[in-house]
Every structure is written in structure tokens, then in C-alpha cells.
């Protein structure tokens, strides 16, 4: 006779585990696996090291489990009572000596994929699962001889000949389980659970290796929220489902098989007094969540709001443009973009604004979505790159770089503005200046959040009041491209550079000005390598920044020259392109 005892192996250092050649999955049924070497690259486990001596003492919950086994057997009592007693019973034979009781040790190895961050809820849940998985194993194994299911594959029927039964459980994120699902089944989508059997029939060994259960903690958390219970409840139910798959239940083979598996799932959950519902009919196909790229091809977009907790960041810093990138066509930060920035920041990623705008304009725009101030991503004490890289602030908001435009270029531009009555605004750190009032000048403040322009009576007064970093002509897109840009390209020659971040604006800046230069200055100040940053932009003024970054993302609404140098072309600024870039590529 064998008595089942349980233990969980202690949480330890990273190790590597190779899957066997037979597989059972969530949905659809997984086919025969390729050789273990072909999947080993996907399975880098942070898991458990077995203790050298098996634990032979009965755990604290053994009495509870024995009682449950009694409940199972009690269900057969009525059927046994109906059997007729023999009319003339023979004298009972002498009872044989009781067999020596042996123990079957249950071992659960709970592992975490190395790409899953140290999330507090997940880590706490693992500690509970180290006790819970052996409990579920005991109930499931006790039931093998006590119930007759028509559809269960019965190669594993009596575990009494083994000294030990082992199972491994891996928690991962959607990306990991999607890669496994694609390699094993050809389905390029995430699922909640996959299982791989390690059982080899007719092998005379003291230990039964049931197999491996792979669970996406990300999908489990999402399903738990949808079903109104905790992550632990969902993981328990998925573990039970995985165990039954390893023990020969297959809900996909027929309707009867689905009903029998669901019945056993519910019985185990109820016996252990665990919350949660049967998963036999609850498979979710997450391949429906997708976006379309510029060529109209459908691509999976698994990560979404609230999901970054299950991913490690790929970059320490994200440098992000404002106009045409973080700001939509209404010059606003959308709720989804704000949520993505907050979530990325909460996961340890530093967000740095790199823009042609002034610092007050950035703070004002971000303040509307609670992203400014000391706890936000832009403030007077945070690093940032402003005015096309002409003004750079480092740690503590300290100015580390400043460059001004040649005064003669400024004088010529203001004379041209007054003569042709074309609005021109001079930017000097946190202030704006103009020679006359105009609705287009006011739009910089009303629409683009810039400081309200101060009207100055003379050019000498203006140039004597402030050092100008850049000048911005404002007009129509046609007027800028056909008249102003050709004229000023010839007029300034090597004395200034020409930048066009918006179709209806033309900027005059010091020569060789670029956001990329400002980013490089700030990276040197922070002792950060370009390999550690991701950059998102749209305009020609973002080209050097995208080229410098390890990953450059140009939004679909951006300039063709910018998209040509980018690693990735994202959605438009009116389609939450920044949020999509963060969810898809930053983690």
C-alpha cells in the first residue's frame, strides 16, 4: 500500500529545463513536440533546486487531504450498500498480514521565467502555490482509481509503484507563452496555459515525472479581473486544469470528454475549497487583439494598459518628442498615452522630453494629464531637452547647455517680418517675443501651450532684452514651403540652420542644431549609453535623435525623411502612437 505525502521544493536560483517530446496544451491540442533542443532556447527558467534528502514527514495539510479522500470514497458508499449479502456466507479466511505501508512523495517545482519582473503579487502567490500544487496533485492522483471516465487516456492509472511523483509549473508572460504556442502548435497567439507530458510508459524508474505546466501570469491576471476573483484563484484553477491534461484528460477530443474534464476540475476545486471556475470551456483566443501596419498587415499587439508589470524594460530611458508625437492634432496628450507613460515610469523607465517647445509649454501640456511636477515626467527639477536641443537641463533641472542665435540673423528676420507682416516669434529660454500682435502669434500660446508672446516696440529693445535661441515664422503650409523656406535657406547660408517641425512653421536656429546633439549632451551628463535608450518622434528635427537611439520609432504621420531612418514606424499621433510604441517595443 502506498500513502501519498507532499512537499514543495524551495525557491532557488535560475536553472534550465528541457521539455519532453509529448505535449498537451490549452487550446488547441498540442501535437508531438520537436526534439528538446529545438525548444530549449525558449525555456530559460528561474526555478528550483531539489533538496538532497526527500521529506518523509506528513505536511500540515495531510489530515485535511485524508479527509477529502474519505469524501471521495464516501460517494461510493451508497452503491456498495446496495449490493446483496450472500445467503450462506463461508467462514471468513484468516486475514493476511497488513502490507507494509510505503509513502509516495509529491514534489512541485514552481518556476518563474527570467523575463518576468519581480512583481510582488506574483511572488507572494508563488509562495502559496508551493503548498497548493502538491495538494491538487494528491486529490487528482487519489481520483485515478476511484472514478471511471470513458474518455480519459489511462496510461497513468496507478502511481503506487512509484516513490515520487513530480510536476513543474512555470509562470511567464504572454510573449513567452505565445512563442511556445507558435513553435509547438503553429498558433501565433497567447493562451493561458500549456502543458507538456514527461511520462514514458513501461519505464521502470522510482519517480514519475508528470511533466511541465506553463501558465501566463499576464493572461491569468486579466482573466481573474474579468471573472471577479484573485490572481491566486485563477492560477489555482489553471494548475488543476494542467494537471488533468497531464493525467490524460482531453476536452477537445469530444463533447463527452469536455464534460468529464469539467466535472473533475470542479470536483477538485470544490474538494480543496478553492474559488474559481472550471476552465474546460473558457479558453480565450487573444490573437484577436491586433493592429495593422502601414502595409495593411495584421500584427499581434499583446501588451496593453496594466500589462507592463509582467515585462522587464528593454531600455532605461525613452526620449519623446511633443508636437506631432506625444501631442495629437489638437495639441493634447490623450488618456492612453498618459497611461502608458505613467505605467512605463512605474516600471523604472525614465521618460525624457526632447522637443522644440519651451519648458513651460511642456509642463503646461503635461499638467492636463497629471504628468507634470516632481512626480511627473517634466518639471523645473527634471532633465529635458528643449528648443530643438538649444537648451538642455540635467539632473535636478540644472542648465547644462545653452546656445543662442546670431544677433544679425535675428535682426534681419525681424525686419523681414515687419516689412512683409509675417508673424515671427523669438524664443528666449522660458519667454517669447514678437514685434506685433497677430492671431497666429496668439495661437502659439492658446493652442501650443507656449508662453504668451511679449510685444516689443523695437528690434533694438528686443535684442537688448533677451538672448534669442531660435526664431519661428508662422504662416500657411503653402507659404512656408514655396516662399519662406527657399528665401531663408539662401539668406542665412551658414549663419543659421533651417528646421521645419510643423508644416505651417519655419524655424531659424544656430547652425548644426539638432535634438540629437542635445540628447548626446544629456546622455554624457547622465552617463547613459545610446544602447540604453528608445526615441519616439515624427519631424525632420527628430532624425538625429532617432538615429542615435538603440531603437528609433517614427510615427506614421511623420515626415518621409524621418520614417526612412527609423527602426520602426508606429501608429499616428491621433492613434496613440506613443502608447503603442511603449507597449509593443519598450518592454
JOSULLIN-V894464 format. One record per residue. RES is the residue in one small letter. PHI is phi as a letter, one per 20 degrees, with the letter a starting at -180 (* if undefined). OMEGA is omega in whole degrees, 0 to 359 (999 if undefined). D_LAST is the distance of its C-alpha to the last C-alpha in Angstrom with 1 decimal. Layout:
# JOSULLIN-V894464
RES,PHI,OMEGA,D_LAST ; RES,PHI,OMEGA,D_LAST
This chain:
# JOSULLIN-V894464
x,*,180,52.1 ; x,d,176,48.5 ; x,d,184,46.9 ; x,e,171,43.1 ; x,d,188,41.5 ; x,c,168,37.8 ; x,b,176,35.4 ; x,d,181,31.7 ; x,f,186,30.5 ; x,f,177,29.1 ; x,f,185,25.5 ; x,b,188,25.2 ; x,e,182,23.3 ; x,f,175,21.0 ; x,b,180,22.9 ; x,d,181,22.9 ; x,c,179,24.4 ; x,d,180,25.7 ; x,f,178,26.2 ; x,f,187,29.8 ; x,d,175,31.2 ; x,c,191,31.6 ; x,c,171,29.0 ; x,c,187,29.1 ; x,c,183,26.3 ; x,f,179,25.5 ; x,a,4,26.2 ; x,e,178,27.6 ; x,f,186,29.7 ; x,e,181,28.2 ; x,f,178,30.6 ; x,f,183,31.7 ; x,f,167,28.9 ; x,f,180,29.0 ; x,g,186,29.8 ; x,g,182,27.7 ; x,f,181,26.7 ; x,f,179,25.0 ; x,d,185,22.5 ; x,f,181,22.3 ; x,f,181,19.5 ; x,e,187,17.2 ; x,d,172,18.5 ; x,d,192,17.6 ; x,d,169,18.7 ; x,d,196,18.8 ; x,c,195,22.1 ; x,c,174,25.8 ; x,d,183,28.9 ; x,f,176,32.1 ; x,f,186,35.0 ; x,f,182,38.1 ; x,d,178,40.5 ; x,f,179,40.1 ; x,e,184,40.4 ; x,d,179,43.7 ; x,e,181,44.2 ; x,f,183,43.5 ; x,f,184,40.5 ; x,g,184,41.0 ; x,e,184,40.3 ; x,f,179,42.6 ; x,f,178,45.5 ; x,f,180,43.3 ; x,f,177,42.3 ; x,f,177,45.9 ; x,f,179,46.9 ; x,f,176,44.4 ; x,f,176,45.8 ; x,f,177,49.2 ; x,f,179,48.0 ; x,f,183,47.0 ; x,f,179,50.4 ; x,f,180,52.2 ; x,f,179,51.2 ; x,e,185,53.5 ; x,f,182,56.4 ; x,f,179,57.9 ; x,f,180,58.0 ; x,f,182,59.6 ; x,f,182,62.2 ; x,f,181,63.4 ; x,f,182,64.5 ; x,f,176,68.3 ; x,f,178,69.9 ; x,f,183,72.4 ; x,f,181,76.1 ; x,c,184,77.5 ; x,f,176,74.8 ; x,f,178,75.6 ; x,g,181,75.7 ; x,f,177,72.2 ; x,f,178,71.7 ; x,f,182,71.0 ; x,f,177,67.3 ; x,f,178,65.6 ; x,f,182,64.1 ; x,f,179,60.6 ; x,f,178,57.9 ; x,f,183,56.1 ; x,f,174,52.8 ; x,d,182,49.7 ; x,d,173,46.2 ; x,d,182,43.0 ; x,e,177,40.0 ; x,d,182,36.7 ; x,c,177,33.6 ; x,d,178,30.0 ; x,d,181,27.1 ; x,d,186,24.0 ; x,c,179,20.8 ; x,c,176,17.1 ; x,g,185,14.6 ; x,f,179,13.4 ; x,e,178,9.6 ; x,e,182,10.5 ; x,f,179,10.7 ; x,f,179,14.2 ; x,f,186,14.6 ; x,f,182,18.3 ; x,f,180,19.2 ; x,f,180,17.9 ; x,f,177,19.7 ; x,f,180,22.8 ; x,f,179,22.9 ; x,f,180,22.8 ; x,f,179,25.9 ; x,f,180,27.7 ; x,f,179,26.8 ; x,f,174,28.4 ; x,e,187,31.6 ; x,f,184,31.0 ; x,f,176,30.2 ; x,f,177,33.6 ; x,f,179,35.3 ; x,f,176,34.0 ; x,g,182,35.0 ; x,f,180,38.5 ; x,f,182,39.1 ; x,f,181,37.9 ; x,f,177,40.0 ; x,g,184,43.0 ; x,e,185,43.0 ; x,f,183,43.3 ; x,e,188,47.0 ; x,e,182,47.8 ; x,c,177,46.7 ; x,d,176,47.5 ; x,d,183,44.9 ; x,f,190,45.9 ; x,d,182,42.6 ; x,f,174,40.9 ; x,f,196,40.9 ; x,d,178,43.0 ; x,f,172,42.5 ; x,e,184,41.2 ; x,c,182,44.1 ; x,c,182,45.6 ; x,e,184,43.5 ; x,f,182,46.6 ; x,e,183,47.0 ; x,e,173,43.8 ; x,e,186,43.4 ; x,b,172,39.7 ; x,c,184,37.1 ; x,c,173,33.4 ; x,b,178,30.1 ; x,d,178,26.5 ; x,c,178,23.7 ; x,d,173,20.0 ; x,d,183,17.3 ; x,b,175,13.9 ; x,d,184,11.2 ; x,f,180,11.9 ; x,f,182,10.2 ; x,f,184,12.5 ; x,f,175,15.5 ; x,f,178,15.3 ; x,f,177,15.6 ; x,f,182,18.5 ; x,f,180,20.0 ; x,f,182,20.1 ; x,f,185,21.6 ; x,e,187,24.0 ; x,c,185,25.1 ; x,n,179,24.1 ; x,e,182,22.4 ; x,e,180,19.0 ; x,b,177,17.8 ; x,e,175,16.4 ; x,b,182,19.2 ; x,e,186,19.8 ; x,b,169,21.7 ; x,c,176,23.0 ; x,c,180,25.8 ; x,c,181,27.5 ; x,f,173,31.1 ; x,d,183,32.4 ; x,f,177,36.0 ; x,d,183,38.7 ; x,f,174,42.0 ; x,m,177,45.2 ; x,e,185,43.6 ; x,e,179,45.7 ; x,c,182,43.2 ; x,f,184,43.2 ; x,d,175,39.6 ; x,e,177,38.1 ; x,e,181,34.4 ; x,f,180,33.3 ; x,q,186,29.9 ; x,c,175,26.2 ; x,d,180,24.4 ; x,d,184,20.7 ; x,c,173,19.3 ; x,e,177,16.0 ; x,f,179,15.7 ; x,f,178,13.5 ; x,f,180,16.3 ; x,f,179,18.9 ; x,f,180,17.8 ; x,f,179,17.9 ; x,f,178,21.3 ; x,f,179,22.6 ; x,f,181,22.2 ; x,f,185,23.9 ; x,e,173,26.7 ; x,m,173,27.3 ; x,c,189,26.9 ; x,e,175,24.7 ; x,f,178,21.8 ; x,f,178,24.4 ; x,g,183,26.8 ; x,f,180,24.4 ; x,f,177,23.4 ; x,g,181,27.1 ; x,f,179,28.0 ; x,f,176,25.5 ; x,f,179,26.9 ; x,g,179,30.4 ; x,f,178,29.5 ; x,f,178,28.1 ; x,g,181,31.2 ; x,f,176,33.5 ; x,f,179,31.9 ; x,f,181,32.5 ; x,e,171,36.0 ; x,o,176,36.9 ; x,e,181,36.2 ; x,b,185,34.9 ; x,f,184,34.7 ; x,e,184,34.3 ; x,f,180,37.6 ; x,a,176,39.7 ; x,f,179,40.2 ; x,f,179,42.2 ; x,f,178,39.5 ; x,f,180,37.0 ; x,f,181,39.6 ; x,f,179,40.4 ; x,f,179,36.8 ; x,f,179,36.2 ; x,f,181,39.4 ; x,f,176,38.5 ; x,g,181,35.0 ; x,f,180,36.7 ; x,f,180,39.4 ; x,f,180,37.0 ; x,f,180,35.0 ; x,f,181,38.3 ; x,f,180,39.9 ; x,e,181,37.2 ; x,l,177,37.2 ; x,e,174,33.5 ; x,f,181,32.2 ; x,o,183,30.2 ; x,d,175,31.4 ; x,f,179,32.0 ; x,e,185,29.2 ; x,f,181,31.6 ; x,d,188,31.5 ; x,d,179,28.1 ; x,f,182,25.8 ; x,d,177,23.1 ; x,e,183,22.0 ; x,e,177,18.6 ; x,f,179,19.0 ; x,f,179,20.7 ; x,e,185,17.6 ; x,b,172,17.1 ; x,c,177,17.4 ; x,d,177,19.8 ; x,e,187,19.3 ; x,f,180,22.2 ; x,e,179,24.1 ; x,n,180,24.2 ; x,e,181,22.2 ; x,e,178,20.3 ; x,c,179,16.6 ; x,f,176,14.6 ; x,c,191,12.2 ; x,f,187,11.2 ; x,f,182,8.8 ; x,b,182,11.0 ; x,g,179,12.5 ; x,n,186,12.5 ; x,e,185,9.9 ; x,f,178,7.0 ; x,f,182,9.5 ; x,e,183,9.0 ; x,c,173,5.6 ; x,e,180,5.6 ; x,f,177,4.3 ; x,e,185,5.2 ; x,c,176,7.8 ; x,e,184,10.5 ; x,c,169,11.7 ; x,d,176,11.4 ; x,e,188,14.9 ; x,c,174,16.0 ; x,f,180,19.4 ; x,d,185,21.5 ; x,f,179,24.3 ; x,m,182,23.3 ; x,c,178,19.5 ; x,f,178,18.6 ; x,e,178,22.2 ; x,e,183,23.5 ; x,f,175,27.0 ; x,e,180,28.5 ; x,m,180,26.9 ; x,c,172,25.0 ; x,e,182,21.5 ; x,f,181,20.8 ; x,f,182,19.9 ; x,f,176,16.7 ; x,f,179,15.6 ; x,f,180,16.7 ; x,f,180,15.0 ; x,f,179,11.5 ; x,f,179,12.5 ; x,f,181,13.9 ; x,f,178,11.1 ; x,f,179,8.7 ; x,f,179,11.8 ; x,f,178,12.6 ; x,e,173,9.6 ; x,n,179,11.0 ; x,e,178,9.7 ; x,e,179,13.0 ; x,d,179,13.9 ; x,c,177,16.9 ; x,e,176,19.1 ; x,c,193,20.8 ; x,b,171,23.6 ; x,e,183,27.3 ; x,e,172,28.1 ; x,f,178,29.7 ; x,f,178,28.1 ; x,g,180,30.2 ; x,f,180,29.1 ; x,f,180,25.4 ; x,f,181,26.2 ; x,f,181,28.3 ; x,f,182,25.9 ; x,f,179,23.1 ; x,f,181,25.7 ; x,f,178,26.2 ; x,c,175,22.9 ; x,l,179,23.1 ; x,d,178,20.7 ; x,d,181,23.4 ; x,n,186,25.3 ; x,f,180,24.4 ; x,e,180,21.8 ; x,d,181,20.2 ; x,d,178,18.6 ; x,b,178,22.0 ; x,a,178,25.3 ; x,f,180,28.2 ; x,d,181,26.8 ; x,d,178,23.3 ; x,f,178,22.4 ; x,a,180,22.5 ; x,c,188,23.8 ; x,c,177,26.5 ; x,l,176,29.4 ; x,m,180,27.7 ; x,n,179,27.1 ; x,e,180,30.7 ; x,c,183,29.9 ; x,c,177,27.2 ; x,d,181,26.7 ; x,d,181,25.3 ; x,g,181,24.9 ; x,m,181,26.9 ; x,m,182,27.3 ; x,f,178,29.8 ; x,f,180,30.9 ; x,d,179,30.3 ; x,b,178,31.2 ; x,b,179,33.5 ; x,b,184,35.3 ; x,d,181,38.0 ; x,e,179,39.6 ; x,g,184,43.1 ; x,f,179,45.7 ; x,f,175,47.9 ; x,f,178,45.1 ; x,f,181,44.6 ; x,f,180,48.3 ; x,f,182,48.6 ; x,f,180,45.7 ; x,f,175,47.2 ; x,f,177,50.7 ; x,f,180,49.3 ; x,f,182,47.6 ; x,f,182,50.8 ; x,f,184,52.9 ; x,d,180,50.8 ; x,l,175,49.6 ; x,d,183,46.0 ; x,g,178,43.7 ; x,c,181,42.2 ; x,c,175,40.1 ; x,e,181,39.8 ; x,d,179,36.8 ; x,c,181,37.5 ; x,l,183,34.7 ; x,d,183,34.5 ; x,c,177,37.6 ; x,c,182,38.7 ; x,c,175,42.2 ; x,b,182,44.2 ; x,e,179,47.9 ; x,b,180,48.5 ; x,f,180,47.0 ; x,a,178,45.5 ; x,g,179,43.3 ; x,f,175,40.7 ; x,f,179,40.7 ; x,f,182,40.3 ; x,f,176,37.3 ; x,g,179,35.2 ; x,e,187,35.7 ; x,f,184,35.9 ; x,d,188,33.0 ; x,e,172,30.8 ; x,m,182,31.1 ; x,f,175,32.8 ; x,g,181,35.7 ; x,f,185,38.9 ; x,f,175,40.9 ; x,e,181,44.0 ; x,e,183,47.0 ; x,d,188,49.0 ; x,f,182,52.6 ; x,b,180,52.7 ; x,f,179,50.6 ; x,f,178,52.2 ; x,f,181,51.3 ; x,f,183,47.6 ; x,f,176,47.3 ; x,e,182,49.2 ; x,e,189,46.9 ; x,b,171,43.4 ; x,e,186,41.6 ; x,e,175,39.8 ; x,e,180,36.4 ; x,b,176,36.2 ; x,c,181,38.2 ; x,c,169,37.2 ; x,e,180,39.6 ; x,c,180,39.0 ; x,a,176,40.6 ; x,e,179,40.1 ; x,g,181,37.8 ; x,f,181,40.9 ; x,f,179,42.7 ; x,f,186,39.8 ; x,f,186,39.4 ; x,e,186,43.1 ; x,d,189,44.7 ; x,f,184,42.8 ; x,f,178,40.3 ; x,f,183,43.1 ; x,f,186,45.4 ; x,f,174,43.2 ; x,f,178,41.8 ; x,f,187,45.4 ; x,f,186,46.5 ; x,e,182,44.1 ; x,l,183,43.9 ; x,e,183,42.3 ; x,f,182,42.7 ; x,b,176,39.5 ; x,d,180,36.5 ; x,d,179,35.8 ; x,c,176,32.4 ; x,c,180,31.9 ; x,e,178,28.7 ; x,c,183,30.4 ; x,g,184,33.0 ; x,d,179,35.6 ; x,c,176,35.1 ; x,c,184,36.1 ; x,d,171,35.3 ; x,d,184,37.4 ; x,c,175,35.6 ; x,g,182,36.7 ; x,f,179,36.6 ; x,m,177,33.5 ; x,e,174,31.3 ; x,a,174,27.7 ; x,f,179,24.4 ; x,g,177,23.3 ; x,f,178,26.1 ; x,f,177,25.1 ; x,f,180,21.5 ; x,f,179,23.1 ; x,f,181,25.5 ; x,f,178,22.9 ; x,f,177,20.8 ; x,f,179,24.1 ; x,f,182,24.9 ; x,e,183,21.7 ; x,l,181,21.9 ; x,d,178,18.4 ; x,e,174,17.9 ; x,g,179,16.8 ; x,f,184,14.6 ; x,d,184,12.4 ; x,c,171,12.1 ; x,c,181,10.9 ; x,c,180,13.8 ; x,c,180,14.7 ; x,b,181,18.4 ; x,b,188,21.3 ; x,e,177,24.6 ; x,f,178,26.5 ; x,f,178,26.1 ; x,e,187,22.3 ; x,g,182,23.0 ; x,f,179,23.3 ; x,f,180,20.2 ; x,f,179,18.1 ; x,f,181,20.0 ; x,f,187,19.4 ; x,f,174,15.6 ; x,f,176,13.6 ; x,c,178,12.1 ; x,d,181,14.5 ; x,d,174,14.1 ; x,d,179,17.6 ; x,f,187,18.3 ; x,f,179,20.9 ; x,e,186,23.5 ; x,f,179,23.4 ; x,f,182,26.2 ; x,f,178,26.8 ; x,f,180,26.8 ; x,f,180,23.4 ; x,f,181,21.9 ; x,f,182,23.8 ; x,e,184,21.9 ; x,f,173,18.3 ; x,f,184,15.9 ; x,c,171,14.8 ; x,d,184,17.0 ; x,e,176,15.4 ; x,f,180,17.4 ; x,e,179,20.2 ; x,f,175,20.3 ; x,e,178,22.4 ; x,d,179,19.8 ; x,l,183,17.1 ; x,g,179,15.5 ; x,f,179,13.4 ; x,f,181,11.9 ; x,f,180,11.3 ; x,f,180,9.7 ; x,f,183,7.2 ; x,f,186,6.7 ; x,e,191,7.0 ; x,c,185,5.7 ; x,e,184,3.8 ; x,c,999,0.0
